[in-house]
Amino acid sequence: MSDSALNSSGSILQSIGIFGGTFDPVHNGHVMVARVALEELGLNRLLIVPAAQSPFKPEAALAPAAARVELLRLALADLQRCELDLQEVEREGVSYSIDTVRAVAERFPEAQLFYLIGADHAATLPQWREAAALAELATFVVVPRPGEAVPVVPEPFRGQVLAGQPTDISARTLRAKLAAGEPIEDWVPPAVAEALKTMHLY
Ligand code: ATP
């Protein structure tokens, strides 16, 4: 559990996590990140924010947002204090974290914000749009990922590395398995595996 922060009148601040990604599709690696973050950070609420289009994958033709969202709903159904935030798919276009974090900060002006990212994204943080402003608004929490160097949070970002067990799952490999008709039962929650069978997305 993180140390509780206090606001100017001495009350304990709510802690809110933000976990963005393309989730194309959601998999057990994402579910692990959500679970570990809720527990280790003692979050009051975790917002899962599917992107309309990632700035880092501008050419990627993603599965339709409605399908990615439906699979996320199924994957996260059992996770308490975890909810979908559809602001990026509703804004459409390229999704920038600074817009998302500003909107969350407006919605929860008294909260301490934690932005979750996998270790593969940590080194790119200084290149994110309005990086300095972003670094001011949230604490960055890096989740270890197999094949990635021991993660660090680059300047000027403040943050920490989550302990969670690294999980060797990526959406790219999962899409390849689905396209090849290989079993995916170990890669996604059972309800997601069932839904993927009928959706024919990849
Ligand atoms: P792709 O393979 O299509 O690039 P992905 O599996 O990395 O996708 P994203 O939706 O891009 O999934 O990831 C959203 C966030 O979750 C990113 O910050 C990413 O680093 C993190 N993440 C994804 N899979 C894992 C995992 N197995 N362990 C830790 N973090 C992960």
Residues whose N, C-alpha, C, O or C-beta is under 5 A from the ligand:
A	BS01	ATP	G20 G21 T22 F23 D24 G29 H30 L116 I117 G118 A119 D120 H121 V143 P144 R145 T167 D168 I169 S170 A171 R172
